[in-house]
C-alpha cells in the first residue's frame, strides 16, 4: 500500500497549514499533525516513498502531484514539520476523492 498526504493547492488562499513547494508539483516541506508526522517518520525509517494528493482549486483538477521520500521530521508543540527529498513529479489522476477534512489515505 502507498501512503498519500492530502494538501491544498498552493494557489488556494485558504491554507490550513504552511507548506513549502519547490515548484508546481514537488513539495519541499509541510507542517502537519503529530499523527501524520509519525507515519512519515515510519516511512523514513523504511526508506519508503509516499505520494502527495494536491486538491482541486477552481479550474485546476486534483492530482497526485509527486512522489517523494521523507528527509526529516521535527516535532513541535502539537504539530510537526516534515521535510522531503527525492521528489519526482507525477501528475497522475488520484485513486480516490478524500472526504472533506481528510488529510491522508492509503491505497
N, C-alpha and C positions, 0 to 999 in steps of 0.2 A: 504494500500500500504506500501511496505517496502522500506526504503531509503538505497541505496548502494553507497559506495565510491569506486572509481577505483584507485588502487595503483599498481605501478610497482613491479614486483617480486624482492625481496630483493637481489637476485643474479645478477640482471641486473646492470652492472656498470654505466649505464646512468640513474641516478636518477634525476628527476625534483625537487623533494622535499626531505628533510631529514626526513625519517620515522624511528621509533624505533620499532623493533619487539621483542616480548617476546620469540618467537620460530618460527618454520616454518609456523605456521598457525595463531597465535594470534598477533595482533598488539597492541602496548602499547601507541604509540604517533605518530601524524602526524603534519607536517607543511602544511598549506593549504591556499586557498583563503578566503577572507572575506565572500564570498557568502556561501561556504561550512561550514565555521565556524558558521555562523548564523543558518543554517539548523541544525547543530549539537547542538547548544545551544537550539533550539526549541525542539529537541528530548530529551535533558537532562531535560528540564522543565516538559515534559510529561512522563519522565522515560521510554521512548520507546527504544527498541533495534534497531540497524542498522546492516548492513552486509558489509563485505569487499570483493570486487572483486579483486583478485590478478591476474594480467595479465600473459599471457604466456611468457616464456623465454626459448629459444632454445627448448629442448625436453620436458620441463615441461609445461603441459597444464594450461590454465586459470582455476581458480576455485573460488568458494565462500569459502574463507579460514576460516572465522569466523563470529560470531555474537557477538556484544558487546554493551555496553552502554557508553554514554559519561560521563566522570567523571568531567572534567573541560575544559573550553575554555578560552584561554588567548590571547588577541588581541595585535598585534604589529603594526609596520608601514607597511601597505599594505598587511599583511598576519596575520595568527593566528596559535597558537599551540592548538591542541586538544588532551587531554589525555583520555584514555579509561579504563574501568573497566568491570568486569564480563564477560571476554572474554570466548567464548565457541567455540572450533574448530568445523568446519562443513565439509569441503572437499566435497562441492557439485558442480554439474555442473552449470555454470552460466545460468540465464534465458535468457540472450541475449549477443550479442557481441557489446561492445560500439564502437562508431566511434573513429577514431584517434583523440586524444586530449580531448576526453570526460572524465570528472573526477567524474561524479556521474550520477545516474539514479534512478528512482522509478518504481517498478513493483508491 
